[in-house]
Each structure stands twice: as structure tokens, then as C-alpha cells.
Amino acid sequence: MATIPFFVISPNTLLALIGLVRGPKRVQPPDPDVIRALKVDVVIPAYNESNTIALCLASLMRQTMRPHTVTLIDDGSSDDTADIAEAFAAVNDFPMRVIRRAHSIGKTPGLKRESRERDGDVEFILDGDTILESEDYLEKVVGHLYRVPGIASACGVIYPLRDRDRFAMSQTDGIQRLKQVRPQTVLLPHRPFWRRVAKAISNFDREVLYNFMQNFIYTGEQNLFGSIMNPVGCAVAYRREYLKELFDRFEPKFGDDMTSSEDIFFGFIFIAQGYHNTQVQGVFARSDEPEVQKIPRQLLLWSSAWLQSAYYFPELLLSPFTAIKRWFHERRSARESEKRRIVDGYRQPFGIAFAKLYGRPAGWMTLMAILEKVAFPVILLYLVIIKAWMPLGLTVLAEVLLYIVIIALFSKERRLEFIVKGVVATPIRYSRLVFDIVTIGNFIMDLISGRHRWRK
């Protein structure tokens, strides 16, 4: 979620409001006969996930849609992640291939290899630290992925993984069978008190943030553009042919150095190609979040990947400046679009060549986000330097009040809880400004030095 707005009073908030007021364009629903015929290859990247890998597999095993193949890629773990996975598969008669690497080489090479070697229609990426809370998660995201040809990725709604979620999944039959043959498997890790506090703070902050982003920002932007900027990469379905096309096109130039967060890079490419990244409301996954002291590194990876991707695809940043040119082109093409049998109100001509000439409507998200990332930290830092406490205080007060109103309106459940959490977590939210100032500095130094070996 690299485009997290620092202030709710922001350009992306305005875009989301416009989308929510306008509502979604018409896109045809999934065809059940098409969905039933699809082959889904599940790829599980894992690195030192011994406490969650069994829960991850248990959540996959109970899905209403049965995968065609399941591949676990153990990226040189120093714990017994692969052993636990193999034990779970054996005792539950769950077909799974396990790839063990001697050394960690990152997530991207495995995704590339599977996109080329598998023959399924869908490559579903499920991180080893993530559980599918909804039993129909796979079925729903795959169904939405194949509504129309222009959808390249689909994910559900993601929230932090809590101990109560671990416990609930540990009661399933698959885990109970594993415990009978491997009783030493730890699913609820014991943490010292200070680490429990650090974990609680992280989950507290992320839950309200993810609620705001996914129920408000993402929903509004998807209504407006038919796409979010990038899929939430811990539990996402890709059209395999589009993913393979991506690697075939960009591997000669980048190798495996496709920015410091592969899902953000994928999202930019898909939008530049004229495809959509969709989020499906109503199905949920939960991902194990880093403790609060480790969040800065994750924020650095996310924000760096966003800046790196924007650098590689300037045509998206410039899209708002070609809006009139694009509008005239779309007017000329309107008659042809009316003849199409497939209904897709967001349909764009495919190909990066079109983006270079006319931009993409979703490029508005890119430009607005970069304005927030660069301008907001600089302005606030300037106000602090000149000691303009009154304007700074009034701005913060107005922003917090608007944040509360939005949370109250768009939190469908546990409204009061999210309002309280949103207010309490405000200092953590603002602290991200500091990390993005560092990120921008690092990115500028990379450009000056020509160091582009950007990898997660």
C-alpha cells in the first residue's frame, strides 16, 4: 500500500470521493461456466515462515475452488518451514510440490519461473505468512479476474493476522491432523512482553489504516478508473498469460531487479498496458505484519518501489496532461466500442505504445500520489523549520476531524472502534512522513549514482 496518503486532505482523497459519488461503470459479471473450467496454479513464496505456513496451507485446503497445482518455494529458510509444509501435505493427502533453495534469491525469480513452466490460466500468489480467512476467497478473486479480458490481477481485502485468527485456524481438521504427527509444531509463538506490545501496536495501526485505504480510497478509485494502482501482493490472482508477457518483455532490461516490491511494479506495468488491477470486496485474507520497530524497513521498500516504478513509467505520471488528447481519441473510438460483445465500461486499448501517446486515465492516481509523497513532507518540514506552529496545528486538527468523519462513514462494522483507533494512531500515521523524506533522499542518490539494482 505504497500510495498511503499522509493527510486525508489530499488529491487522492478527492479522487476517491469523486469515484464514490459517481459509482462504478458497468462491467459484466463473471460467467460461472468459464470460472469452473479455469485451472489455477497456486504459488506460495515462503522465507522462515514456520509459525504460519501450516495455517496458510490449511486455509488453502478448505477453499471452495480446488487448485490445479500447488507449489511452495522455500527461499533458503533457516528454520523448518519446508519440513512443516511437507508434513502437512503428507498427513492431509494434499498434493503439493516443494522447491527448496539453498540460498535466498528473493520472490520474483520464483514467480517468473512458475509463470513460464505452469500451464494454468491463473497464477495465484499466496505468501507463506498469509491465511485466506474467507473460504470462497480463491473462487471470488478468480471469478472477478475473468469477468473481462482487461483484468490482469485481482485480490481481496487484506487485514493484519491476529493471534485469535491463528487460534481459529489451528482448530481446523487439517491442523489437528498435523499436530498428531508433528506435535512440536508451533502455531502461536511465544513472544517476550515487549515484542507482544510491538506486535499489538503494529496490528492496531495497520487495521485502521487498511480499513481506510481499502473501503474508502481503493473503492473510490476503482469506481473511477476500474483499477487500483497495484494489487495487494500477499494473496493475489494474476492472469498467467499477462504475467508471463510481463516477464518476457522486461526481464531482458531489468533481470530480476524489478524494484523493491514486485507487486507495485506489476501494477504499474498492467496499467500502462491498459489492464486493470481489481480488489474484490467481501472476501478477506490476513497477513502477518512486522512488529512496529520493523515497519520503517517495510515502508522504505514500498515507497521506494513506488518511486522506482514511477521513474520507469513516466507516461503514467504525464497522463493528466494528455487527458484532452485521450478524450478526442476515445470519442473517435466510441462506435467501435459499442459493437463489442463484452461489456467493460473501463476498456482501454492495450499496449504501452498507446500509453506513451495518450496516457491512461488511471495515471491520475500516479500523479496525485507523487504530489503527496514529495510535496507534503517538504511543506510540513518547512513549517516546522520556520516554527509556524499555528498553521501546522490548524492543519493537523482539520485533517484529523476529516479522517474521523470518513472512518465513521465508511467503516461498515465496528465503527466506534475504528474511530478511536484512527485518532490514537494519528502520531504513527504522521511519523511516516519522516520515513518518506528518507526514501526520497535515497531515491535521488540512486538516480545520481546510477544504482538501479532495485530488488526486494
N, C-alpha and C positions, 0 to 999 in steps of 0.2 A: 504494500500500500504506500508506494513512494510518493504519491501525489496528495498525501495528507495535508490539508490546509492548516497553517498555524493559527490563523484567525478565521472565525466563522464569517466575519465581514470580509468577503473575498470574492474575486471573479468566479471561481469555481462554484461557490455557493449560489451566485446569481445564475449561472448556467443550470445548476440543479433545480433551482426554483422555477425557471422557465420550463424545463422539461416536465416537472411535476404538475405545473398548471396546465400545460398543453396536453399531457398524456402521451401514451405510445402510439406510433403509427401501426397500421395493420400489417401483421406478419402471419402467414398461415400456420396453423397448429401442426404438431408432429403427426406423421402418418403411422399408426400402430403397426401396420404390416411391414413398413420399411424398418422400423425400430427392431422388431422381432428378428429380422434377417441379418442384423448387423453383427459383426464379430468385433469384440472388444478385447484388446490386449492390455493388461494391467502391468505397469512397470513401477516397482517400489524401490526408489533410491534410499539407502539407509547408511548411516555412519554413527556407530556407538549408540544404538537405539535399543539396548537390551531390555529396558524398562517399559518400552511401548510397542515393540514390534509384534508381540503376540496379540496385543489389543487391536493393533492395526489389522492384522490378518483375520482376527475374529470378526471385526466389523465388516470386512470384505466378504467373508464367507456367508454372512447372513443376508447379503444383498438380494433383492428380488430379481435382478438381472445377473445371470451367471456369466462370468468372464470366459472368453475363448482361451486365453492363456494368462498365466501369472508369472512374472519374473521378478525376483528380488536381486538387486545389485548391492552387495555389501562392499562399500567403498573403503576397504582397508581398515575395518573397525579393529580396535584394540580390545574390545570386550567380546561376549559370546552372542552377538546379535544373530549371526548366521546359524549357529547351533540351535538357538531357540526357535528360529523360523523353521528349520528343517524338522525339529521335533514336533512342532505344532502341525506342520503339513502331514507328517507321517501318522500321527495319532488320530487326526481328523480325516484322513483319506482325502486331502486337499491337494490337487495337482499343482505343483509349483516348481519352477526352475530357480536354482540359486547360483548366482555368479559371485565368486569370492575374488576380490582383488588383493594383491599383496601390499599395495600402497594406495593411498588416496589420490585420485586424479580429478575429483570433482564430479558434479552431477551431469553436466552437459554431454560428455562423451557417451554415457550410457543411453541417454535419450536419443542421441543421434544414431547409435548402433541399432537400437530396437526399432526406430522408425524405418530403417533400411532392411532389417532382417525379418521382421514380422510381416504377416500378410493380412492383418486385421484392418477393419475400416477405421477403428478408433484406437488411439493410444491414450490410455488413462494413466496419468501420473499421480501416484499416491505416496506422499512422503512417509517414511517409516515412523515418524513421530506424530502421525495424524490418524484419527479414527473417524469413520463415517457414522455419525450419530443417527441419521435417517436411513432406514432400511431400503428406501427407494432412491437413495442419492444417485447411484450409478444409472439407474433407469431414467431418472428425470433429466440429468445433465446430458446424457447421450441423446435422449429424445429431443431436447432443445437444440443440440448440436446439429441435428439433421432435419431441422424444420425447413431450412432453405440452403442452397449451396454456399452462400456467402458467409456462413458462420464457421469460424476456424477454431474457436475454443469456447468451452462452457464450464463454469464452476458453480458451486452452490454458495451458501452463506457460511462464512468461517468465523468461529469464536475460539477463545482460549480453552485448552484442555485443563479441567479441574480434577482434583482428587476424587470428587464424587462421580465424575464421568469414568475415571479409571475403575472405581469400585463397581459401578453398574455394569461395565463391560466385562469385568473379571468374573461376574456371576453367570455369564453365558456358558452354554454347554461346551463349546469349543475350548474355552479356557479351563474349564473344570477337568476336561479330559487331559489337557496338557499338564495340569498340576498333579494328576495321578502318576504320570511317568516322569515328571521333572518338578518335584516339589520345591526345589531350590530357586525356581524362577521368581524374581522379584518384580511385582507389577505396581506396588505402591511404595516407592523408595523412601527410606527413612532419611530425613534431612535435619541437620542441626537447626536450632531455633532461628538463627539469623538468616539462614537460607530459606526457611519457610516464610519468614517475613518478606524477604526479597521476592520470592515467587508470588506471594499474595499481592504485593504492590504492583508487580508486572501484570498479573491477570486482571486486577482491579482497573488499571489504566486501559489495558487493551480491550476489555469487554465493552466499556462505554465508547471507546474510540471506534471499534469495529461496528458497533451498533449505529453510530452516527454516520460513518462512511458508507456502509452498505445499504442501510434503509433510507438514507437521505441523498447523499452525494451520488453514489453509484446508480440508484434507481432513477434519479432525475436525469443524469447524463445518458443513461441507457434509453430513456424515453426520447431524449432529444436527438441522439446520434445513432441509436441502435447498437451501441457498444460502450463498454467501459474501456479505460486506457489499456489495461493489461489484465490477464486472468490472475486470480489469487492462486499461486502455483503449487500449494500443498495438496490439492485434490481437484485436478482439472482434467477435462477430456479434450483432446485435440483430434481434429481430422488428420489421420496419419498421412494422407497424401499431401496435405498442406505443410505438415511439419517436415516431411522428407524434402519437399520442394524448398523449404526454407534452408535446411542444412546444405542441400546440393548447391544452392545459389550463393550462400555466404561463407561456407567453410573454406573455399579457396582464398578468400580475403582475410578472414578472421581466425581460421582454425577453430580451436575450442575457446578462444578468448572473446566470448560473446557477452561482454560486460560482466559486472559483478553480481548480477541476478538475472538468470536466464529467462524467467517468465516475463520480466519487464521488456527485455529485448524482443522476445517473441511477440508481445503485444504491439510494440511499435511497428514491427515488420508487417504483421497482419493488417493493421490499419492502413499502412502505406500501400499494401496490395489491394485495398478495397474490401477486406474481410471485416468481420465483427468479432469482438470478444464479449461474450454474454455472461451475465450472472443470473442464476435461476433462484428466485425467491421460494421459500417454503421447504427447502431441503438444507440440512446443516451438517457440517463437519467441525471437529475440534482438533486444534493443533497445539502441541506442547510449546509454550512460549518461553523464551530465555528469561532468566532471573533479571531483576531490574538493573543490576550492575553490568549485565551483558547487552542490554538494549542499545547502548550507543554504537556498538560494532554493527548490529543489525541495521540500525538507521543509516549508518555510513554506507553499507552495502546497497541498501535500497535507493537512497538518494543519489549515490554515485552512479548506479546503473541507469537511473532516470536521466541524469545529465549526459552520460555517455551515449545513451540511445538517442537523445535529442540531438547530440552532435553528429551522429551517423545519419540521421534522417531530418535534415533541415527543412525539407519540403513540408513536413507536418507543422513545424513552427511557423512557416510562412503562409499556411493555408488561409488564415483570415484575410490576408492581403490579396488573395486570388478569388475571394468569395463572389464578386460580381462576374468575373470571367467564368467561374464554375456555374453560376446561375444561368447565364446565357447558354452554356453548353447543355445543361440539363433541360432547358426549355426546348432546345432543338431535338433532344433525345426522348422527349416525353411520349411521342406517339409510339415509338418502338417499345417503350417500357409497358405501355398499355396492352400490347399484344402478347406479353409473356403470360404463360400459364401459371407460373409460380408467383405467388403474392408475397412481395417483400418491399414494404414501404421505405426501406433504408438502402435499397440496392444501389451500388456504385459500380462503374466499370472496373474490372480487375486489372491489376498491373501497376508497378511502381512508375512506369512511364506516364501514366495518367496523373498520378500524384505530383510528379515533377512539373507538369503543365498546369494543372488545375487545383492542386492541393486536395485535401479531404475535409469534409465537414467536421469530423472528429478532431481535426487539428486545432480547433478552438480550445479543446481541453489541454493540449500541449502548451500552447502559448500562454494561456491563463495560469497554468501551473508553474511555468518558468518565471513568470512575473512575480508570483507569490514566493517562490523559492529564493529569488535573488533580491527583489525589492524589499520584501517585508523585513528580513533580518537586518538589511542595511539601514532602513529607516528607523527601526527600533533601536539599533545600536547607536545611531546618530542622536536620537532623543535622549538616550542615557548619557552619552558623552557631553552633550550641551546642558544636561540636567534639567530638561523640560519635563518636570515631574507631573505638572497639572495636565498637559495634553496626553501624556502617556497614561496617567491614571484614568482619565475620562475614556480614553480609547479602550483600555482593558475592561473597564466597567461595562461599557456598552456592548463589547464583544461577548462577555460572559453572560449578560442578560439575554442576548440574542441566541447564544448557544443553548441556554436553558429552555427558551421558547421552542426551538427546533427539536430538542430532545423530547420535550413534552408532547409535541405534535406527532412525531414520527416513531416514538417507542411504542410499539403495539402492545407489549406486555411489560410488566414490572416498571411502569412509567416513573413512579416516585423514586424507586431505587436508582434508576439511570440518571435522574435529575440530580440526586445527591452525589452520585459518583462523578458526574460531569463537573460539578462545582469543585469537589475535593481534588480531582485530578488535574485541575487547571494549571497548577505550577509545573507538573510533569509535562503537560502539553506545551507550555511555553518554553520549557527547557530544550525542546527540540530545535528551537531557533539557533542555539549555541552550536549544536551538532551540525546543522546545515551550513553555518558560517565556515566551520572546519572543512566540510565536504566541498564547498565551493572553492576554498583555497587549495585543497588537494587536487581538484579537477583542473584548475588553472595551471598548477605546477605540472600536471601530466601533459597538458597541451603544449606548454613551453618547452618541456624536455623531450617531447615526442614519445613518451612512455605510454603505450596503448595496450599493454598486456593486462587487459581487464578481465578477470575471471573470479568466479565465486570461490 
